């Protein structure tokens, strides 16, 4: 059963972790799955470590994620508005072996894709547009219902090249997911310039040491990379401005 928390407060804390996109693709090529599967495996390991450190027995435990999914058809590209549905995978947090956890994540995502869950949810949401507004307000006042998701995790592809603004290079790109209802943590994943970024936001009244989850995510990424036999990458920093003297000024 889903643990019930108080509704989120106005206070937020944010943290993040960065991984090499090349190394994540190496993991995918070595032991299977998608880039998203690899990142969910890392997140599952980090959340499992966090729960264990806080006295929770995680053997056989899963957390239900709400993952937004773009269901726009190819012939609808460029059309106004959004066509976003969702999937509700069960993320294993009680599997300590990272390779076994990746296999479980991969099987769960393939199961939901085979059931076409995203399109089914979109159909339900279209039906919900005909429900009177009073019922929407009533539903929104009660937080997330029992059996609902434990947290939102969204993965949005970003530019894989350096970006600049008024001559200054953007160094990192950490996504942040808004919190609502009684979900005190949200996770965003995005790509930018050879890296994948994990952005984690929490309500400190519910999770006051969210930085630990980012630290565990880095450790889980290293463990999965080593288990997959993927070496650390050392790509040149394309797009960086060359320096001409010892103090780093161009």
C-alpha positions in Angstrom: 0.0 0.0 0.0 1.1 3.5 -0.7 2.5 5.4 2.3 0.4 8.5 3.1 2.2 11.8 3.6 0.9 15.3 4.5 0.4 17.6 1.6 3.6 19.3 0.4 4.6 22.6 2.0 5.8 25.7 0.1 9.5 24.9 0.9 11.7 23.1 -1.5 15.2 21.6 -1.6 17.0 20.5 -4.8 20.0 18.5 -5.7 21.3 16.6 -8.7 23.7 14.1 -10.2 25.5 14.0 -13.6 26.5 11.0 -15.6 28.3 10.5 -18.9 25.9 9.9 -21.9 28.6 7.9 -23.6 29.0 5.6 -20.6 25.3 5.1 -20.3 25.1 4.1 -23.9 28.0 1.7 -23.3 26.0 0.1 -20.5 23.0 -0.2 -22.7 25.0 -1.8 -25.5 26.8 -4.2 -23.0 23.8 -5.6 -21.0 20.7 -4.4 -22.9 17.8 -2.0 -22.3 17.4 1.6 -23.3 19.0 4.7 -22.0 15.8 5.4 -20.0 16.0 1.8 -18.6 19.6 2.5 -17.4 18.7 5.8 -15.7 15.7 4.2 -14.0 17.9 1.4 -12.8 20.3 4.0 -11.3 17.3 5.8 -9.7 15.9 2.6 -8.3 19.3 1.7 -6.7 19.6 5.2 -5.2 16.1 5.2 -3.7 16.7 1.6 -2.4 19.9 2.7 -0.6 18.1 5.7 0.9 15.2 3.7 2.2 17.5 1.0 3.7 19.6 3.7 5.4 16.3 5.0 7.0 15.4 1.6 8.4 13.0 0.5 5.7 13.2 -3.2 4.6 13.2 -3.1 0.8 13.3 -6.8 0.0 10.8 -7.3 -2.9 9.8 -3.7 -2.7 8.8 -1.6 -5.7 7.9 2.1 -6.0 5.3 3.2 -8.5 6.5 6.0 -10.8 4.4 8.3 -12.9 6.3 8.8 -16.1 4.9 11.3 -18.7 5.0 10.0 -22.2 4.7 11.9 -25.5 2.1 10.2 -27.6 2.1 12.6 -30.5 2.0 10.9 -33.9 4.6 11.6 -36.5 2.1 13.4 -38.7 1.2 15.7 -35.7 4.7 17.2 -35.4 4.4 21.0 -35.4 0.8 21.0 -34.2 -0.2 23.3 -31.3 -0.8 21.9 -27.9 0.5 18.8 -26.1 -0.3 15.1 -26.4 1.2 13.8 -23.2 0.0 10.6 -21.5 1.7 8.6 -18.7 3.0 5.2 -17.7 3.0 3.8 -14.2 5.9 1.3 -14.0 6.8 -0.4 -10.7 10.4 0.5 -10.0 12.4 -2.2 -8.1 14.2 -0.8 -5.1 15.0 -4.0 -3.3 17.4 -5.6 -5.8 20.9 -4.8 -4.8 22.7 -6.2 -7.9 22.6 -3.5 -10.5 22.6 -5.9 -13.5 19.6 -7.8 -12.1 17.9 -4.5 -11.3 18.3 -3.4 -14.9 16.9 -6.7 -16.2 13.8 -6.2 -13.9 13.4 -2.5 -15.0 13.7 -3.6 -18.7 11.1 -6.3 -18.2 8.7 -4.0 -16.5 8.9 -1.3 -19.2 8.5 -3.8 -22.0 5.5 -5.2 -20.2 3.8 -1.8 -20.1 4.7 -1.0 -23.7 3.2 -4.3 -24.8 0.0 -3.4 -23.0 0.0 0.1 -24.7 -0.5 1.7 -21.3 0.3 5.2 -22.5 -2.4 5.3 -25.2 -4.9 3.7 -22.8 -4.3 6.5 -20.2 -4.6 9.1 -23.0 -8.0 7.8 -23.8 -9.1 8.0 -20.2 -7.9 11.6 -19.9 -9.8 12.5 -23.0 -13.0 11.0 -21.4 -12.2 13.0 -18.3 -12.5 16.3 -20.1 -16.3 15.8 -20.2 -16.5 15.5 -16.4 -17.9 18.6 -14.7 -15.3 21.0 -13.2 -16.6 20.5 -9.7 -15.6 16.8 -9.8 -12.1 17.8 -11.0 -11.8 20.1 -8.0 -13.0 17.4 -5.6 -10.5 15.0 -7.0 -7.6 17.4 -6.8 -8.4 18.3 -3.1 -7.5 14.8 -1.8 -4.0 14.4 -3.0 -2.8 11.2 -4.6 -5.3 8.3 -4.1 -4.2 5.0 -2.5 -2.5 2.8 -5.0 -1.4 5.9 -6.9 2.2 6.8 -7.8 4.9 7.4 -5.2 6.7 10.0 -7.3 6.9 11.6 -10.7 9.9 10.8 -12.9 10.2 12.6 -16.3 12.8 12.1 -19.0 13.1 14.9 -21.6 15.8 14.8 -24.3 17.9 18.0 -24.5 20.5 19.4 -26.9 23.7 17.3 -27.2 25.8 20.3 -28.1 27.1 23.2 -26.0 24.8 26.2 -25.6 25.7 29.8 -25.0 24.0 32.9 -23.8 25.5 36.4 -24.4 28.9 34.8 -24.8 28.7 32.6 -21.7 28.7 28.9 -21.9 26.0 26.9 -20.1 27.9 24.5 -17.9 25.1 22.2 -16.7 21.4 21.5 -17.1 19.6 20.1 -14.1 15.8 19.6 -14.6 13.4 20.2 -11.7 9.9 18.6 -11.4 7.2 20.6 -9.5 5.7 18.9 -6.5 2.0 18.6 -5.9 -0.5 16.8 -3.7 1.3 14.7 -1.1 4.2 13.6 -3.3 7.2 15.1 -1.6 9.8 14.1 -4.2 10.1 14.5 -8.0 12.8 13.5 -10.3 13.7 14.9 -13.7 16.2 13.4 -16.2 17.5 15.3 -19.3 20.5 15.2 -21.6 22.8 18.0 -22.5 26.2 18.2 -24.2 27.5 14.6 -23.7 25.9 14.2 -20.2 22.8 13.0 -18.6 21.5 15.0 -15.7 19.4 13.8 -12.8 17.5 16.6 -11.0 15.8 15.8 -7.7 13.4 18.1 -5.8 11.9 17.5 -2.4 9.8 19.0 0.3 12.2 19.0 3.3 9.2 18.5 5.6 8.9 15.0 4.0 12.5 14.3 2.8 15.0 16.6 4.5 18.2 14.9 3.3 17.5 14.7 -0.5 21.2 15.2 -1.2 21.9 11.6 -0.2 19.7 10.4 -3.0 22.0 12.2 -5.5 25.1 10.8 -3.9 23.6 7.3 -4.0 22.7 7.8 -7.7 26.3 8.6 -8.5 27.5 5.5 -6.6 24.9 3.3 -8.4 25.9 4.6 -11.8 29.5 3.7 -11.0 28.5 0.2 -9.8 26.4 -0.4 -12.9 29.1 0.8 -15.3 31.7 -1.4 -13.6 29.4 -4.4 -13.7 28.8 -3.8 -17.4 32.6 -3.6 -18.1 32.3 -0.1 -19.5 35.4 2.0 -19.0 35.2 5.6 -17.9 35.1 8.0 -20.9 37.5 10.9 -21.4 36.0 12.9 -24.3 37.5 16.2 -25.2 35.5 19.2 -24.1 34.2 20.4 -27.5 32.8 23.9 -27.6 34.9 25.2 -24.7 36.8 28.3 -25.3 40.6 27.9 -25.4 42.6 29.6 -22.7 45.8 31.5 -23.6 47.4 32.1 -20.3 47.8 30.5 -16.9 44.9 32.4 -15.2 42.3 30.9 -17.6 41.4 34.2 -19.3 41.0 34.0 -23.1 
